[in-house]
Amino acid sequence: MALKEKAAYLKGLADGLDFDKTTAEGKLIAAMLELLGEMTEAIEEIDENIDYLADYVEEVDKDLGELEEFCYEDDCDCCDCDHCDCDCDDCDCLACLDEEFEFDEEEEEEENE
């Protein structure tokens, strides 16, 4: 049974008891039943908002995933320099080429010694 149905059932039970709403106990029960109804409506509204927000977050997550895929699909990591993010044999990054050239020169100097 849903929350709203349970609140209506309790209100029906109380109405079936035919309690006197002019006594202190009757006023208390009537006020509690009214409060129960208001709380039930508030909780249902909160549940609807949560469902809406969950759907919204799911859509945003999907859009973010598509955006990440679009932005990062061509990135690669063939070199460790801070100047580029390439992952190919034909690295056109001048910093990478300079590093390779310096490395080759150092190797040649060590071999010649």
C-alpha positions as CSV (number, residue, x, y, z in Angstrom):
1,M,0.0,0.0,0.0
2,A,1.3,3.5,-0.9
3,L,1.9,6.1,1.7
4,K,-1.2,8.2,0.6
5,E,-3.4,5.1,0.8
6,K,-2.2,4.2,4.3
7,A,-2.9,7.8,5.5
8,A,-6.4,7.6,4.0
9,Y,-7.0,4.2,5.6
10,L,-6.0,5.5,9.0
11,K,-8.3,8.5,8.5
12,G,-11.1,6.2,7.6
13,L,-10.5,4.1,10.7
14,A,-10.6,7.2,12.9
15,D,-13.8,8.4,11.2
16,G,-15.3,4.9,11.7
17,L,-14.7,5.2,15.4
18,D,-16.9,8.2,15.4
19,F,-14.8,9.9,18.1
20,D,-15.9,13.2,19.6
21,K,-13.8,16.0,18.0
22,T,-14.8,18.4,20.8
23,T,-12.9,16.6,23.5
24,A,-9.2,17.0,24.1
25,E,-8.4,13.5,22.8
26,G,-10.6,14.0,19.8
27,K,-8.9,17.3,18.9
28,L,-5.6,15.6,19.2
29,I,-6.5,12.7,17.0
30,A,-8.1,15.1,14.4
31,A,-4.9,17.3,14.4
32,M,-2.7,14.3,14.0
33,L,-4.7,13.0,11.1
34,E,-4.6,16.4,9.4
35,L,-0.8,16.5,10.0
36,L,-0.5,13.0,8.6
37,G,-2.3,14.0,5.4
38,E,-0.1,17.1,5.0
39,M,3.1,15.1,5.6
40,T,2.0,12.5,3.1
41,E,1.5,15.1,0.4
42,A,4.9,16.7,1.2
43,I,6.7,13.4,1.0
44,E,5.0,12.5,-2.3
45,E,6.1,15.9,-3.7
46,I,9.7,15.3,-2.5
47,D,9.6,11.8,-4.1
48,E,8.5,13.3,-7.4
49,N,11.3,15.9,-7.2
50,I,13.9,13.2,-6.4
51,D,12.7,11.2,-9.4
52,Y,12.9,14.3,-11.7
53,L,16.4,15.1,-10.4
54,A,17.6,11.5,-10.8
55,D,16.5,11.6,-14.4
56,Y,18.1,15.0,-14.9
57,V,21.4,13.8,-13.4
58,E,21.4,10.7,-15.6
59,E,20.9,12.9,-18.7
60,V,23.7,15.3,-17.6
61,D,26.0,12.3,-17.0
62,K,25.2,10.9,-20.5
63,D,25.9,14.3,-22.1
64,L,29.1,14.7,-20.1
65,G,30.2,11.2,-21.3
66,E,29.6,12.2,-24.9
67,L,31.5,15.4,-24.4
68,E,34.4,13.6,-22.8
69,E,34.5,11.1,-25.7
70,F,34.4,14.0,-28.2
71,C,37.2,16.0,-26.5
72,Y,39.5,13.1,-25.5
73,E,39.1,10.6,-28.3
74,D,42.1,11.8,-30.3
75,D,44.5,12.2,-27.4
76,C,47.3,9.8,-27.0
77,D,50.4,9.4,-24.9
78,C,53.4,8.5,-27.1
79,C,55.6,11.0,-25.4
80,D,56.0,12.3,-21.9
81,C,56.6,15.9,-22.7
82,D,54.4,18.7,-21.4
83,H,53.9,20.2,-24.8
84,C,51.7,17.6,-26.6
85,D,49.6,14.5,-26.1
86,C,50.4,12.4,-29.2
87,D,50.4,8.6,-29.7
88,C,51.8,8.0,-33.1
89,D,55.1,7.1,-34.7
90,D,55.1,10.4,-36.6
91,C,55.3,12.8,-33.6
92,D,55.6,16.3,-34.9
93,C,56.2,17.9,-31.6
94,L,59.4,19.9,-31.8
95,A,60.1,19.4,-28.1
96,C,59.9,15.6,-28.6
97,L,62.1,15.7,-31.6
98,D,64.7,17.9,-29.7
99,E,64.6,15.4,-26.7
100,E,65.2,12.5,-29.1
101,F,68.0,14.4,-30.8
102,E,69.7,15.3,-27.5
103,F,69.4,11.7,-26.4
104,D,70.9,10.5,-29.7
105,E,73.8,12.9,-29.3
106,E,74.5,11.8,-25.8
107,E,74.5,8.1,-26.9
108,E,76.9,8.9,-29.7
109,E,79.2,10.8,-27.4
110,E,79.3,7.8,-25.0
111,E,79.9,5.4,-27.8
112,N,82.8,7.5,-29.1
113,E,84.5,7.7,-25.8
